[in-house]
Amino acid sequence: TNLKQAKIDKENRKRKVKRFILDARKVSFTQIDEQVNDAIRRLYFSTLRERRKHASTD
C-alpha cells in the first residue's frame, strides 16, 4: 500500500505542477497581449497625431 500511495502522491504532484505551469502560462500570455495592445494603441495614436499635424500645415 505504501508503494501505491507513493505512486498516487507522485501523480498528484505532477498534476499540481502541470496546472501551475498552465496557469502561469495563461497569465503571461494575457500580460503580453495587454502590453502588445498598449504598444499598438500608443503607436496608432502617435501616428494619428503626426498626420493631423502634417494635415494642418499642408
Number of C-alpha atoms within 10 A of each C-alpha: 6 7 8 9 10 11 12 12 12 12 12 12 12 12 12 12 12 12 12 12 12 12 12 11 12 12 12 12 12 11 12 12 12 12 12 12 12 12 12 12 12 12 12 12 12 12 12 12 12 11 12 12 11 10 9 7 7 6
